[in-house]
Amino acid sequence: MSKINQPSNQIKLTNVSIVRLKKGGKRFEIACYKNKVQEWRTGVETNLDDVLQISNVFTNVSKGEVSKTNDLQKAFGMTDVSEIVKEILKKGEVQVGEKERDHDLGALRKEIATLVAEKCEDPATQRPYAVGMIEKAMAEAGFSVKPDKTAKSQVSACIKQLQSDSTLPIQRSRMRVRVTMPTADGKRLREKVLEGAQTVEDDQMGQDEWEVIMLIDPGQFRVINDLLQKECKGRGRMETMTISATS
């Protein structure tokens, strides 16, 4: 029976991502470099040699049990290891140990907290919180990290939960923006533009141009920008002056 040789200078088996596919009543596994499976599936990595830790198909990677040729033929209709590996990579499930799962969840939680800290501030001081304070507030609010989603996609839900279920005062950092457009457009669109403002700092309707400087929630940036593109046809501009603004 074939065995996996693990010289001391190679990555240990505990750092290998195992992808498993059950087909034709049999179990098939491949040993991949950690984090490379997702890169292959998203198209970031295209070289199979950079994905596979061991170029073979196993019934049990941990025990070094290589799949029999007859089993491969029956299950996949072929014995081409490269093609079979590609199917396992595409359709198989990544096996994650308890320690690795806890580590990955912890790293994901840290990444979410870091993104929240970058996007939010203390309403009283308009200053950002340390990542550690955000993590404590996430624990207090009972925020549950979803391992199958990216950190970025969970930020909005995290902020909302911190605002409703934690004792940490928090708000999204405001943006200071300058909006300019011809006076004719300004008279027509002023009310709609100012709907997105939390604070208007300067509002000048000149003979030729309207200019307003205001603080907005970052979520309003696209709304106002889309309005300018649709209504001004290139005559309006919006400029970001600062990301976190004190009034």
C-alpha positions in Angstrom: 0.0 0.0 0.0 1.3 3.4 -1.0 2.3 5.8 1.8 2.8 9.5 1.9 6.4 10.4 2.6 6.6 13.6 4.6 10.2 14.8 4.8 10.9 17.3 7.5 11.3 20.1 5.0 7.8 19.7 3.6 4.5 21.0 4.8 3.2 18.7 7.5 0.0 16.8 6.8 -1.9 18.9 9.4 -1.5 21.9 7.1 -2.9 20.2 4.1 -6.5 20.8 2.9 -8.2 17.6 2.1 -11.0 17.7 -0.5 -13.4 14.7 -0.4 -15.9 13.5 -3.0 -18.2 10.5 -2.6 -19.1 8.9 -5.9 -20.2 5.4 -7.0 -20.4 4.3 -3.4 -16.7 5.1 -2.8 -14.8 7.9 -1.1 -12.1 9.8 -3.0 -9.8 12.4 -1.5 -7.0 14.7 -2.7 -4.4 16.5 -0.7 -4.1 20.2 -1.5 -2.1 23.2 -0.3 -4.0 25.1 2.3 -6.1 28.1 0.8 -5.4 26.9 -2.7 -8.7 25.1 -3.2 -10.7 28.4 -3.1 -8.2 30.1 -5.4 -8.6 27.3 -7.9 -12.4 27.5 -7.7 -12.4 31.2 -8.2 -9.9 31.1 -11.1 -7.2 32.9 -9.2 -5.0 29.8 -9.4 -4.9 27.8 -12.7 -1.8 25.6 -12.2 -2.8 22.2 -10.8 0.7 21.5 -9.5 0.5 24.6 -7.3 -2.8 23.4 -5.8 -2.0 19.7 -5.1 0.3 18.7 -2.2 0.4 15.2 -3.6 -0.4 14.3 -7.2 -2.7 11.4 -6.6 -6.2 10.3 -5.7 -6.7 8.6 -2.3 -9.4 6.7 -0.5 -7.9 8.1 2.7 -5.2 10.8 2.6 -4.4 10.6 6.3 -3.6 6.9 6.0 -1.9 7.2 2.6 -4.3 4.8 0.9 -4.3 5.4 -2.8 -7.5 4.7 -4.8 -7.5 1.6 -6.9 -7.6 2.1 -10.7 -10.7 -0.1 -11.0 -12.6 2.1 -8.5 -11.6 5.3 -10.4 -12.8 3.7 -13.7 -16.1 2.7 -12.2 -16.8 6.0 -10.5 -15.5 8.5 -13.0 -15.5 6.5 -16.2 -11.8 7.1 -16.7 -8.4 6.7 -15.0 -6.9 10.1 -16.0 -5.7 11.3 -12.5 -5.5 15.0 -13.6 -9.1 15.0 -14.9 -10.4 13.2 -11.9 -8.6 15.6 -9.6 -10.2 18.5 -11.4 -13.7 17.0 -10.8 -12.9 16.4 -7.1 -11.7 20.0 -6.8 -14.9 21.3 -8.4 -17.5 19.1 -6.7 -15.8 17.9 -3.5 -16.1 19.1 0.1 -13.1 20.6 1.9 -12.5 18.8 5.1 -11.8 21.1 8.1 -10.6 19.8 11.5 -11.9 21.3 14.7 -8.7 23.2 15.5 -8.4 24.6 12.0 -12.1 25.6 11.9 -11.7 27.5 15.2 -8.5 29.2 13.9 -10.2 30.2 10.6 -13.3 31.5 12.4 -11.1 33.5 14.7 -9.2 35.0 11.8 -12.4 35.8 10.0 -13.8 37.4 13.1 -10.7 39.5 13.4 -10.9 40.6 9.8 -14.6 41.6 10.2 -13.7 43.6 13.4 -10.8 45.3 11.5 -13.1 46.4 8.7 -15.8 47.6 11.1 -13.1 49.7 12.9 -12.1 51.2 9.6 -15.6 52.2 8.7 -17.0 53.3 12.1 -16.3 55.8 14.9 -17.4 56.9 18.3 -20.3 59.3 17.8 -19.1 61.5 20.7 -15.5 62.0 19.6 -15.8 61.1 15.9 -12.7 59.0 16.4 -12.2 55.3 15.4 -12.3 52.5 17.9 -9.5 50.0 18.4 -10.1 46.6 16.8 -10.0 45.0 20.2 -12.9 47.1 21.4 -14.9 46.1 18.3 -14.2 42.5 19.0 -15.4 42.8 22.6 -18.6 44.5 21.4 -19.1 41.8 18.8 -19.0 39.2 21.6 -21.3 41.2 23.8 -23.8 41.6 20.9 -23.6 37.8 20.2 -22.6 38.4 16.6 -22.3 35.0 14.8 -19.6 34.8 12.1 -20.7 32.9 9.0 -17.7 30.8 7.8 -19.1 30.4 4.3 -19.2 34.2 3.7 -16.4 36.8 3.2 -15.6 39.3 5.9 -16.6 42.2 3.7 -20.1 40.8 3.1 -20.7 40.5 6.9 -19.6 44.1 7.9 -23.0 45.8 7.4 -24.9 43.2 9.5 -22.2 43.4 12.2 -22.5 47.2 12.4 -26.3 47.0 12.7 -26.0 44.3 15.4 -23.5 46.3 17.4 -25.8 49.4 17.2 -28.8 47.4 18.5 -27.3 44.7 20.8 -24.1 46.1 22.3 -23.4 48.9 24.8 -20.8 50.4 22.5 -21.9 53.7 21.0 -21.0 53.4 17.3 -21.8 55.0 14.0 -20.5 54.8 10.4 -17.7 57.3 9.8 -19.0 60.2 7.8 -17.6 61.5 4.6 -17.0 65.2 3.9 -17.8 65.7 0.2 -18.0 68.7 -2.2 -20.7 68.7 -4.8 -20.6 71.2 -7.7 -22.8 71.7 -10.8 -24.0 74.5 -13.0 -26.5 76.8 -11.2 -29.4 75.7 -13.5 -28.9 72.1 -12.4 -28.3 73.2 -8.8 -31.7 74.9 -8.6 -33.3 71.8 -10.0 -31.5 69.2 -7.9 -30.5 71.0 -4.7 -33.3 69.5 -2.6 -32.6 65.9 -3.8 -28.8 66.3 -3.2 -29.3 67.7 0.3 -31.6 64.8 1.3 -28.4 62.7 1.6 -26.7 65.1 3.9 -26.3 64.7 7.7 -24.8 68.1 8.0 -24.5 70.9 5.5 -21.3 72.9 6.1 -21.4 75.3 3.2 -24.1 76.0 0.5 -23.3 78.6 -2.2 -25.6 79.2 -5.1 -23.5 81.4 -7.4 -24.4 83.0 -10.7 -22.7 80.2 -12.7 -22.2 77.3 -10.3 -23.7 75.8 -7.2 -21.3 74.3 -4.6 -22.2 72.5 -1.4 -19.9 70.9 1.2 -21.6 68.4 3.5 -21.2 65.4 5.7 -22.8 62.2 4.5 -23.1 58.6 5.5 -20.8 56.6 3.1 -23.9 54.7 2.0 -25.2 57.9 0.4 -22.1 58.4 -1.8 -23.3 56.1 -4.5 -26.9 57.5 -4.3 -25.8 61.1 -4.9 -23.2 60.1 -7.5 -25.8 58.1 -9.4 -28.1 61.2 -9.3 -25.4 63.4 -10.7 -24.6 61.0 -13.5 -28.3 60.6 -14.4 -29.4 64.2 -14.1 -26.3 66.3 -14.9 -24.9 64.3 -17.9 -21.3 65.0 -16.9 -21.9 68.6 -15.7 -21.9 67.7 -12.0 -19.0 66.6 -9.8 -18.6 65.1 -6.4 -15.3 65.1 -4.6 -14.4 63.2 -1.4 -12.6 65.6 1.0 -12.2 63.4 4.0 -13.5 59.9 5.0 -13.9 60.5 8.7 -15.2 64.0 9.5 -15.7 65.9 12.7 -18.4 68.5 12.6 
